[in-house]
Amino acid sequence: MDSYENLPDAEIKSQGEISKKFLELGIKSFKEACKYIHEIEYGYNSTYEDDLILFKENIGTCTTKHAIIAGLARELGIPLQKNVGVYKFTEEITTGAQKIQEKYNIPYIPMDHCFLVYKQYRFDLTEGNNNGKKTLIENFIETREVDPFISRKDEYLWYKKVLKEKILPSEEMKGITERTLLKAREESILLLKKCIL
């Protein structure tokens, strides 16, 4: 991922719900807003149906942190987008992944992660957070630009499409079923949650 120095900047003006919220917090520039969101504690929110849940609970994941900043960028007319990517989750990323791989006899666990894109730069506002990962996610099997507040359902349907069209037909996944990968994914999500406790 790229240095936060490459993030765009702009004065925050009251253009919608999100910009108003940052102004209420005394945050006046886009870069300041990014820094503030990066520093918010990493944690799973109680719902993804409320666009402003991150502010209410003062915690956030890659989903809610990047949604808020991409939503702010949209309000301010900054051409920065939220992207979702599917990547190879392994022991290199999180301790305990190897056990899941061995249990299901798979070379890796396909997982999804989101980040921000501005011009040729990519940013992860969970970088350095206590997010259960030992390293940054740099390489993706497939990525896609999405609405800042894409529904969990739509994101999951896209993830399943990547499984079906790109991952399952690959040589390394020969003989492995979608159900096996989905079960491994569920266990990996639980593993990540345990790692941040």
C-alpha positions, 0 to 999 in steps of 0.5 A, a space after each residue: 500500500 502507499 504512503 498516506 502522504 499521497 492521499 488527496 487533501 481538501 477543506 471539509 465543507 458541510 456537504 452531507 451527513 459525513 462532512 458535517 460529522 467531521 466538522 462537529 469533531 473539529 476536523 477541517 481537512 480530508 487528510 486530517 479525517 483520514 488520520 483520525 479514522 486510521 487512529 480509531 481503534 480497530 474493532 467489529 461494529 454491531 451493525 453494517 446497516 447504519 452508515 455512521 456506526 463507526 462514529 457512534 461506537 468509536 471503532 471500525 473495521 476495514 469495511 466501516 473505516 474505508 466506507 466513511 472516508 470514501 463517503 466523505 470523498 464523494 461528498 467533497 467531490 474527491 475522486 477517491 474510491 473504495 475497492 474490495 479485493 479477494 486475497 490468499 489468507 495464509 499463516 504468513 498473514 495470521 497465526 492459526 490460518 495453517 490449521 484451517 488450511 490443513 483441516 480443509 486440505 486447501 492451499 489458502 483461504 480466499 478472504 476479502 478485504 477493502 482499501 481506498 484507491 486514488 489515482 494510481 495509489 492504494 491506501 489501507 486505513 487499518 494499516 498498523 491497527 490491531 486487526 489480527 493480521 501480521 502483514 499488509 495485504 498487498 496482492 489480490 486475486 481480484 479487485 473491484 471498485 464499489 459503492 462506499 456503503 455496499 451492502 454486506 449481501 452484495 459484497 458477499 455475492 461478488 466474493 462468491 462470483 470470484 470463487 466460482 469464476 476465478 478461484 475454483 477453476 484454478 489448478 491449485 483448487 482442483 477437486 475443492 468445493 465452494 462449500 469447503 471454501 465458504 466453511 474455511 472462510 467462516 472459521 478464518 473470520 472467527 480466527 481474526 476476531 479472536 486475534 484482536 481480543 
